[in-house]
């Protein structure tokens, strides 16, 4: 592969990974909130 392609790919991947991590954090927060409310409802 060309060095240029690899560099641009790694930059894009870093951005994509960062976005995925943010997405996962929001999902985890939402799930834990849902679990918390469910736990309260059960108790």
Rosetta blueprint (number, residue, H / E / L):
1 X L
2 X L
3 X H
4 X H
5 X H
6 X H
7 X H
8 X H
9 X H
10 X H
11 X H
12 X H
13 X H
14 X H
15 X H
16 X H
17 X H
18 X H
19 X H
20 X H
21 X H
22 X H
23 X H
24 X H
25 X H
26 X H
27 X H
28 X H
29 X H
30 X H
31 X H
32 X H
33 X H
34 X H
35 X H
36 X H
37 X H
38 X H
39 X H
40 X H
41 X H
42 X H
43 X L
